[in-house]
Amino acid sequence: MKEHKSPLVAVITAIAALLAAPSALAADPARIGVGLSMTGPLAYLSQQYVQGMKAAVEFVNKNGGVGGGRQLELVIRDHKGIPSEAVAVTKRLIDDDKVDIVDIDLPSTVAIAAQAVTKEAKVPQIAGYTFAPAAVKQGNPFFFRACTTADLIADALARSIVAEKGNKTIAMLAPNDDYGRSAVQALKTALEKQNGPQVVYADFYERTQTDFSPVLLKMKSLNPDSLFIDVRWPASATVLKQMVELGIKKPLFSSVNFYNAQLAEKAGPMLEGTQLSVAWAPVFTDPASQEFVKAYSEMFKAQPDDSASLGWTATMVAAAALRAAGPGAKGEQLRAALSKVEYTGPQGVVRFDANGDASVPAHVLRYQNGGYHFVR
Amino acid sequence: MLELAAQQVVNGLLVGAIYALMALGLMVILGILRIINMAQGELYMLGGYFCYLTVAKLGVSYFPALVVAMVLTAVAGIFMDRLAIRPLMRRPFYMVFLSTLAISMILRNAAELIWGPDPQTIPSPFSPLPIVIGPIYLTTQKLFIFGAALLAVAAFAAFLRWTRAGMAIRALARDHDTALLMGIDANRIRAITFGVGAALAGAAGALIGAMFDVYPTMGELPLLKGFALVVMAGMGSVAGVFVAGLTLGVAEGLTAAFLSTGYADLVAFVVMLCVLMVKPEGLTTWGRSRA
């Protein structure tokens, strides 16, 4: 039987409901839509990145949220590292999840692909893990890169490569995607600028490749003085193992792909002496790093890594923009707020230029005696 | 240059033996049951995980764990057939194809849920240090894998040739209707065929898993390479598939050495397309009745 209520009862009930939950109505949460490669070869980096984001959300919400009583929320979706899937995920985050800002990362190609959607929808897109130089050259005023770039990473690493004694030739291997090709090109340019060693060989491996013996044998046959091997986890462990199997012992240079606690645990002795460029490392002791490490360690009972720090910074920058733009701000207002953000994060100062690029500096570490140590 | 080529040939032979093992599993299912089994890569993945769990969690040593992995993968293959393929056998072939594709997705995602996306290492008793013979660098693990793959292929060939079940499989492949009239129990042979095909994939996964770790997506590429080999070799002799596997492994190694490692996969599929155009039935056949 249908229940009938008098209008007075209905009004009183509605008022009571409003009084009972004032904050819920006054402050819908601000949402960051996150598209990452939660499965596939970039899953490890994506998971670390998400943990950094979660630590930042917790930190922001504990400290009053993003203004107007609003809490910060993440909506996380998996694009598997595939650009077409990233486009679909971005649309879903904007159309269905109604997020305020999106962060589509890992690898750079997905951040570039997603820009077609964010530009048309006029939704700000922040990138915390997109190093490819081309990412800020898509003519998208809604795109903001809050991390370092392949060029800056290459410059930092090139200095270490040049400083290696007797290093006259180098062979390179990187992933066959936008990130890998950008990394090799940027390193070649940086080495040329710094009169560094001659690049005698550069090759690119496919995402699904598991056996690196053929390419390592090719590198070995050329007898270079040093190697730049930028191979992602878990293939990075295989490469190190196969280098031992093939008797290859050369000064090794790499990227953040070799900055990985699991890799160190699995292939530590083979990693000894390797120098790698990173955006951040726990060895940094500046106040922003300390704040990040404290928040992260409290939440996850573990030490954060480079990827987590990038997730933290992207979220903190997005939170600063949401706070500055105020409740209800969307699209253009949020874009304007983001363009004016100045945030000092663990990696350095994030301040966007006219292209939406923060050009945060990169650093170099050396793996020695079972740990990563700061070089420059 | 010669040293590089020699090392690439040796390395290619080792890799090719594994490709052949994977392809034989596909060939027996495709040749007898006419099923394009898209979940064969996941059977390969299960073989790797079964071996990992047996060694790392139950403390069994690596060698008996290989046999355990083969047996468990065979059981998984038979279950897969019984639950998701056999009920569709009177439907159009594309429904069976889609069903195996669905199983592939389900198994891969289930593996991610259960074991996570991170790779797991199978503890193996092999030394990482190389054995150096002139310009050739080998490891005991690679030699073992080659020997084990060779043994598995030989055992499979012997099974087909000398056992009653093997003869029944060959009879069904040669002339399905006549074989049934001769009293062959098609359902039993079907289960055996699926079990054997799955066990071969499981063996390949367990052997390779010990070298390159096990993870949910590990079956993607071997599946494609396996299909390429089956197309190249045809539904024919075990030796044909084995030789095609070795040839592919060597061709890939030489491509990586003298062209680019990124083009290594291209070789498999270019050769496959060429064979399809020139000799669509493959280089060898079961000798199926064309009547």
Interface residues (C-beta under 8 A of the other chain):
Chain A: M38 T39 G40 P41 A43 Y44 L173 N176 D203 F204 Y205 E206 T208 Q209 T210 D211 F212 S213 P214 V215 L217 K218 S221 P234 A237 T238 K241 V244 E245 L246 G247 Q262 K266
Chain B: M1 E3 L4 Q7 Q8 N11 G12 V15 E112 P117 D118 P119 T121 P128 L129 P130 V132 Y137 T139 K142 I208 F212 D213 Y215 P216 T217 M218 E220 L221 E252 G253 T255 A256 A257 S260 T261 G262 A264 D265
